[in-house]
Amino acid sequence: MKHLLIATTALIALAGTAVAQEGTVTGAAGGAVTGAVVGGPVGAVVGGAVGAIAGTAIDPPPARVVQYVESQPLPEKRISIEQDVAVGKPLPREVVLTPVAEDPTYAYAVVNERRVIVDPNTYTVVQVVE
């Protein structure tokens, strides 16, 4: 039981280290409660871990970022990649990203004829602008 409490506390502490991971904390807490109800103490640990993973969904960028990307002219040079462009999937590092002037925590590119907003640190697509 002591190990269970330590593991659960460590999981929640790690999940709560950044505000950006708010969904992870909520997911971990909800998963732990559900797991405890269904499977007791062991279920709480498993449920917390599963909930943390599910809670790390990508939050869409603010409306001002989307509006900024929509207002930018399409580049003359087209970028095409073989993989599907979807939220949560990283773009290849060869794709040149343009920083969003109003919020440098985001960048954008036009890939496969679609505008995408990207986390410039991970190249992960956070929104496809339709």
Secondary structure, 3 states (H helix, E strand, C coil): CHHHHHHHHHHHHHHCCCHHHHHHHHHHHHHHHHHHHHHHHHHHHHHHHHHHHHCCCCCCCCHHHHHHHHHCCCCCCCECCCCCCCCCCECCCCCCCEECCCCCCCEEEEECCEEEEEECCCCEEEEEEC
